[in-house]
Amino acid sequence: MQERGCTLKDILVALGCAVVVLLVYIPMLPSTVTGEDSGELITAAYSLGVAHPPGYPVWCMIGHLFTYIPWGSIAWRVAFMSAFFGAATVFLLVLLGMQWFQNRWAAVAAGLTLAFSWEFWEQALLAEIYTLNTFFILLAILVLWKWRATRLDRWRYAFALLFGVGLGVHNTMLLLAPAFIIFVLTVDAAPLKYWKTYILMSAVALLGAQVYWYLYFASQANPAMDWGDPDTLTNFFNLVQRKQYSFMFSQYPHTCSRFLRQMGIMGHFWTQQFTWVGLLLALFGILWGFRRDWRNSIFFLSLGVSVTAGFAFVQNFDFDNEWLWIMTVFGIPSYMMTALFIGIGLDSLSRLPHARIAAMGLALLCVCASLYSFHYRNDKSSYFWAEDYAKNILRSMEEDSLFIPESDHASFAPIYLQSVEGRYPAITIGRRCGYLDPTLLEEMPAERRARYLPFPRQKYEPEIFTWLLRNTNRPIYFQRPPRLPDAPEIRFEQTGMIYRALRPGESLPERDYFAAYSWHTLAFEDTRQDQTARLILCEYTLARAKMAFSAGEKEKGLKRVYEALSYYGQDAIMLNNAGTICARAHCYEEAQQFFEAAHALAPDKEVIQNNVRRIHKKLGIVF
């Protein structure tokens, strides 16, 4: 298939498509912090700071520019950045489709189908990194195509620069590199002839990747979000290499059967992104695309498959709900390639005798079906779950309290409220970047402090908590009460959804924490399948269950436990948690059911195996 360049009309059509998408997105943007990493990322953008590994320097810098928009909250402005680059991605996809299959309306249908697909649409409404990433990927592809059409070296080097800078957006570029390299080598008839050019391209890409030094210099200013404190060369390289997350690769075994199961799950995610109309058109487009233009079809298919397989292998994810939720976003580049195949499928269908009108009708149906199917789920205009959660737990603490969160939603949303909106400044959030804040150790004797620095490892946390409780008078709250084997005098009392550590002689005032909470909604249907919202609702309901058990209301407690599981879903981790709650409330038969159900889902998890053995011993069950 002979591609053509873009005309002015093509550009105007693609621009019009992007404007329509942006007009759909804008009313759906959240007015405040949402779930996932949004609280952390907004704070990093606002403070010109450093986000979680590998730091995302390009996103932080561009995000900071968007915070200067003169209307809306800071959270809205950074979410608008995602919407903007989501629309910009659609603009580029339409242009690419026009060049590939030379059909404007089919290219527009492909762009709109991507815009209103499940995960891409959701990420275009959140303060997240993924639409900027897709924008850079498509821009790099378009530049490659321009080079293939003109064979001018300046387009080679433009691509190399985009690739290098794109590494500062997201690591996806590394997984796409093999497909890009093969593309370049197959276009060059005699690749060995261009070895000097390839070396220069590598140098240009390396030059683009120097954007990572932003992290080193940004950290010098001690911004509100300073993940990994990369103001030393050691910390800088540890952050860029994602050393903090290196355990992910090896924490679970790498086996063929496990990888095939992971790929099956990624394939299942793929089937959820489009309606059945889109899926059928995509399959038709893949088959017909190979018949019409096998070279480009292989290129786009390899881009999608390499990203999906690469992330499945590197992340080596487990199969609980939280892991599955995390992995859905990593398929977005493959969903983008799928949209292109939907476009070529529509174009190929229209070329059949007397099928043009039917193909255009299918294009309209494909777009409208996605709009109808995913609009309600993705609308974030009334999303207050994360903000409500953060406000409720922060306002329930005394001033000058120290709070130790365990989850992202308990950490990032409060950080946003403090660092961006300036609320609750008297409370110290003791875990900001996945590890305990080293400033908590400032009063500790230097010799002992040196044992834990630069970043306190989790195995040392009981020692650190014990020292803090014995050497400070500050109220200390925990999202979950830790085990302190060396501090038997410390007890933990539930204060709503969190726990207060009480030293000898300390007590809590009589207070109904749940009555003091304020929520926009606690209805399950209002979670709209958002993982953070479901998790917050589950956590709230389990906290109410524990209070009911403490008051001797066994039936009420059990009812709330079952409610919580219905909100979150019965994965192994949550079933094990439910079993633990029931066991502590002396509901041993129910605990047995939960532990055994958890073991059936995750037979290799040692903590669950131990709980099954303990509950069997308690009930006198012998096997």
N, C-alpha and C positions, 0 to 999 in steps of 0.2 A: 504494500500500500504506500503510495507516494504522499507524504505529508506536505501541507502547504503552510506558509506563514500566516500570521494573524493580520487581518485587515482592521481598519478603524471601526468598521461595523461590528466585527467580532468583539473588539475591546469594549465597545459601548453596550453590546448585548450582555457580555460577562459582567460589566460594571452594574448594569441594571439588575441583573440576577443577584449580585452581592448586596445591593441596596435593599432589595425586597427581603432578603434573608435578615439583614441587620434590623430592619423595621419589625420583623417578627420577633427577633431576639430581645430587643430593648425592653418592651413591657414585661418581659418574663425575668428580668435580672433581679437578683436579691438586693434588698436594701441594707443588709447587714452581713455579718460573718456567717458562713455556712460550714458544712462538714469537710471531710477529707483534710487536705493540707491548707485550706484557704486562710485560716487565721495566721498560720506561720508565714505563708507566702505574702499575704497582704502586709504583714509587719515588716518582712524583709524588703519589700518594694518601697514601702513608706519611709523606712529608716535608711535606705541605701545599705541594706545589710546583707547577710549571707544566709541562704536557705539550706535545707538538708542536703547531704551529699548527693551529687557532686557540686552543689552550690548554686547552679543555674545562674551564672553571671549575666548572660544576655537578658534573660527574663527579668531579673531584678532591676537592671538598668532601664529597660523599656517600661517595666511596670511603674518605676518611680516617675517617669514622665507622665504617665496616665493619672497619677495622683494629683496633678496640677489642673485637671479638669475643674472648672469653677462651679460645678453643681453636683449634687448627690453626695452621699457619704463616701469615705475613702474606700470602704468595702465595695460599694457600687461602682466606683471608678475603676478599680482593678478588675472587677468582674466584667465591666464594659470592655476592657482590653481583650479578654477572652472572646467576647462577642465580635469585636472588631476583627480580630485575626481569624475567627471562624468564618466570617463573611469574606475576608480576604482570601482564605483558603478556597472557598467556593469560587471566587473570581478566577483564581489560577487554575482550578480544576476544569472549569468551563473552557478556558482558553486551551488547556491541554487536550481536552476532548475534541474541540474544534480542529485542532491540528492533527489529531490522530485519525478520527473517523469522519471528519469534514462534514459534520451535520450539526447545525446550530441548535435546533430544538432538542436533539438527542443529547447534546452536550449540556444544555441547560437542565434537562431532566436529570442527568447524572449529578450535576452540581446540587440541585435542590434535594435530590434523594439523599445525598450525603449530609446536607445541611440539617435535614429533619430525621436522620437516623438516630437510633436510641442513644448510644454513648457519645457520639460526636456532638449532638445537640445538647446533652447534659453538660459536657465539658465546656461548651461554648457559653454557658451561663454561670460558670463557677470561676473563682479566682484560682486558676490552675494553669499549667504550663503546656497543655497538649495542643491547643489550636495554634499557638506560636510555633510549636514543633512541626505540625503538618504544613504550615505556611512555608517554613524553611525547606522542608522536604520537596514540596511541589516546585518551589522556586528553583531549587537545585536541578530538578528534573527538566524543567523548561529551559534552563540555561544549557544543559547537556544537549537537548534537542536542537537548540539554536546552533551549538557548535557542530553537531552532525550535519546540519543543513548548510552551514557556511564554511566549515573546516577552518575557521579563523582561530588562531591560538588564544586570542584575548578572551574568547568564551571558555576555553579550557581553564584558564587561570581564574576567571570569574567563578566558575563552578568550584574550583579548588578552594577559593576564599570562602565561598558560601558553606562549603563542607566544613571547613575549619571553624568558622563562626557558629555554624549549626551545632557543633559539638558542645558549645557553651549554652545551647538551648536545652538539649537533651541527648542522652547517650544513644538514642535510636540510630543516629548517623553511623555509629560504629558497626551496627548490625546490617546496615544497608551497604556498607563499603564493598563487600564482595560483589554484589550485583552491579554497583557502579563501576568497579574495576573491570569486570567482564564486559560491560557495555562499551567502555572506552577501548579495550583491547580488540574487540570484534569490529569496531568501526574503523580502527587503524588497520589497513590491509597488511602492513608489515610492522607489527608493534615494536620489534627490536630496534627498528630504525629511529624510534622516538624516545629512547631511554633517557636522553638528556632532558627532554621535555617532561617526562614523568618525574624525574628528580626535582625539576623546578616546580611542578605542580604540588609535589609533596611539601616543598619548602613554603609555598604560598598557603597551603592548608595549615601547616604548622604556624605560620604567621597569624592566620585567622584565629587559631586556637589560643593565641596569647590573651584573648579576652578573659581568660581564667585569672589573670593577674589582678583583675578587679577585686577578687575575693581577698587577696592578700592586703591590698590597700584599703578596702572597705573595712576590714577587721581592725585596722589601726585606730579607727574612730570609735570603737566599742559601740556599735549600733545596737538597737533594741533586739534585733535577731542576729546573732553572731554564732551560727552553728559551727562547731569544731574549732572556733577561735583561731582561724588560719593566719594570724599575724606573725607566725614563725614558719620557716620553710618546712619543718617537719609536719606541723599541723596542716599547712597548705597542701602538701602532697598527699597526706592521709585523707584529707577531705576530697580532693579531686579524684583519687583512686577508690573512693567509697569504702575505705577500710572499716569504718564503723559497721557497714552492712555486709562485710565479706563472709560472715558466718552463714548467710543465706545459701551460698553455693554449696556448703558442705554439711549443713545441719541435718539434711535428710539424704538418704542414699540415692545415687544416680543409677537407676536401672532402666533397662529398655521398657519393661512393663509400666513402670511409673511414668516414664516420659510419654509413652503412648496414651496413658490415661490423661496426662496433662494436656496433650495435644487434642484429645477428644473433647476435653472441657473447653479449650480455646475454640474448637470448631463449633461447639454448642453456643458459645458467646456470639460467634459469627452469625449463626442462624437467627439470633434474637435481635440483630441490629436493623433488619429490614423486614417488611411485611412479606407474606408469601409471594406477592406479585414481584417485589424486588428480587427475592431469592431465585425465583424461576427465570427472571430476565438475566440475572447475573450468571446462572449456570448456562443459559443459552448463549450469553455473550462470551463466556470462556470457551465453549465448544466452537462457536462460529468464529470467534476472534482468532483462534489458532488456524482455522481454515483460510481466513482472509489475510492475516498478518502474524505469522507465528513468531517472528523475531520480537516484535514489540509485546506480544502477548506473553511470551516467556519472560521478558524483562519485568513487566508489571506483576506477573504472578510470582516471580522470584522475590521481588521486593516485599510483597505481602507475606509470603511463606517464611522468608528469612527473619523478618521481624517477629512473627508469631512463634516460630520454633526457637529463635534466639532468646527471647525473653522467658519462654517456658523453661529452657535449659539453664539459663543464668540464675533466674529467680528460684528455680526448683521448688515451686510453691507446694504447700500442703492443701488439704481439701476441706478445711473448715470455712465457714461463711466469710470471715474477715479476709482470708487469703483470696478467696474467689472474687470478692468485691474489689480487692486491690488489682487483680489481674485483668479485669475487664477493660481497663484503659489502655493496656499495652497492645491491644489488637487494633487500635484506631488507624494506624497506617494501612493495615490490611483492609479495613473497611473502606478506606479511601480508594484503594485499588479496585475493590469490588464495585464501587460506584462507577468507575471508568468502564468496567465490564458491563454494567447495566446499560451504560450509554451506547457501547458498541453493539450490545444485544438489540437495543431499540433500533439503532441504525440498520443493522443487518436484517431485522424483521421488516423494516419499511421498504427494503429493496426487493422483497418477495413480490410476486405479481398480485396487484390489487390489495396490498396489505398496508399501505402507507397510513390510511385513516385509522385502521385498527391499531397500528403501532403508536400513533400519536395519542390515541385513547388510552392505551396501556401506560404511556408515559404520564399522562395526567392522573390516571388511577394510582400509579406507583407513588407519586408525590403526595397526592391527597390522602392515600392510605397511611403513609408515614405521619403526616400532619395529624390525622385523627387518632392514630394509635399511640403516639408518644407525647402529644401536647400536654396532657394533664400531668403525666408523670414527671416531665421535665420542668414544668413551670416553677420557678423559685421566687416569684414575686411575693409570696406570703410565707416564706421560709424563715422561721425564728427559733428552730429547735436548738441550735448551737448557742445562740445568744441567750435564750431563756435558761438553758442549763448553766452557762457560765455565771449569769447574774444570780441565779438562785444559790449556787454553792458559795459564791464570793460574799454575798450579802449576809450569809448565815454565819460567817466567821467574825471573831473579834478583830479590832484593829491591831496591827503589828503581828498578825498571825503568819505562820509559815505553812504553805500548802504543798503537799507532795502528790502530784497526779501520776497516774499510771498509763493513761490512754491519750491518744491524740486529741480527742474532743474535750477532754478535761484539762488539757494543757494549752492547745492553740487558741481556742476561743477566749479563755481568760487573758492570755497574752495579748490578743488583739484589743480587748476592752481596755487593758491597762496601757499598752504602749502606743496605740493609735488613737483611742478615744479618751484616754486619760482618766479612766474610772478605776476606783478601788486601788489607789496607789499605795496604801499602807499595808497591803498584803503582799508577801513575797511568794512567788511561784518557784518552788525549789527544783523543778525539773522542766527545763525549757527546750532542751535540744536532745532528748532521748536519754540523757544521763543527768545525774544530780549536778546542780549548778556549783562549780568549784568555789564560788564566793561564800557558800555556806560553811566552808572550812577555814575561813580567814582567822577565826579566833582559836583554832586548834593549834596545839604545839607544833612547831615547824617540823620536827623529826617525824611525828606521826602523820602530819598532813602530807609529807612527801611520799608516803606509802600509797596514797590514793590518787595523787595528781599524775598527769594533767586532767584526766577525766575519770572520775570514780567509777570503777567497774561494779556491776550489779552484785557480785559476790561479797563486796565490802559494804553494801548498803546497811545491813543490820548493825554493823559496828558503828557506822556513821550516825545512824538514827539514835542508837543508844547514847553515843557521846553528846549529840545535840540535846536530847531530852534531859541529860544529867548536868549539862553545862550552860543551858539557857533557860530563861523563864518565859520565853515566848510560847503562846499557844501553837501547837503543831497539829495540823490536820492531814489526814491521808485519804486518798480515794479508796484504797483498800488497806486494811490493817496489816502491817508487815509482821513477820515472825521475828521476835527479839529474844533469842534463847539466853542471852546474858543480862537481860533486864526483866526479871520476873515481876518486879514491882510496878511495871508499867502496864496499865490496862487501857483498852480502847472502848469507847462508847459511841454508838451510832448517833450521828447528828444529821438526820435526813438521809441524803444520798452519800454522805461522806462520814469519816470517823475522826473523833478527837482523841488524841493520846492524853491520858491523865496520869500525872505523877502522884506519888503518895500524898494524901491530904487534899488533892484537887477534886472538884466535883462539878457537875454541869447544872446550870439552872433549869428549872422546869420550863420547857418550851416545846411547842408543837411545830417542829421545823417544816413538816409537810404542809401545814395550814398556812405558813408564811410564804411558801413558794408561789410564784406567779407564772402562769403559762399562757401563751396564746392559744394553744390547743394541746390536748392529750389524747386525741382520737387517732386510732391506728390508721384510718383511711387518709388522714392528713400527713402521714409520713411519706406517702406517694412512692413507696418502695425505696426511699433514700436510706442507705445503710446507716449513716450516722444517726438519723432520726429514729430508726428502728432500734438501734443500740441504746440510745438515750431513753426511749420509752421502756425498753426491756430493763435497763438498769434502775430506772425509777420504780418499776413494778416489783422487781426483786427486793429493792430497799423497803418497799411497803410490806412485802411478804416477811422479811426479817423482823420488822417492827411488830407485825401481827403474831409471829411465833414468840417474840419476847413477852408479849402481853398474854400469852397462853391461849391465843385464838388459832388453834391448829388448823381447823377447816378453812378459815379465812386465809391463813398463810399458804396452805397448799393450793387454794384456788388462784392466788396471785402468782405462784410459781408457774402453774400451767398457763396462765395468761401471758406471762413473760415469754415463755417458750413459743407460744403462738405468734407473738409479735416478732421475735427475732429469727425463729427457725430452729429446728432441732439438730444442730450440729454437735460434734463430739465435745467440744469445749464447753458449750452452753449446757449440755446435758450433765456434764461432770460438775459444773458449777451448781446446777440445780440439786444434784445429788448431795453435794457438800452442805448446802443450806439445809436440806431436809435432815441429813445426818446430825447436824449440830442442834436441830430442833427435836431430836429423838424420834423423827419419823423414819424409822429404819427400813420399813418395807418399801416405801416410796423411794428412799435413797437407793435401795438395791435396784429398783427398776431403772432409775436414771443412770446409775453407774454401768449396769449391764447394757443398756441401750448405747451409751457412749462407747463402751468397749467393742460393741458390734461394729460401730462406724470407724473406730480407730484402734484396732487390736494391738498395735505396736507402741502406743503411748504408755510410757512407764508409770506416769502419775495416775492414769486411769486404771491400769492393772493393779497398782497398789490399793487404790480405793475399792476396787472390786474385792480384793482379798480381805481388806479390813471389814467391809460390810458383811461379807460371808462369815467371817469370824464372829462378828457381833451377833449375827442371827443363828450361829451354830450350824451353818451349812458346810458340809464336807463333801469334797469331790475326790 
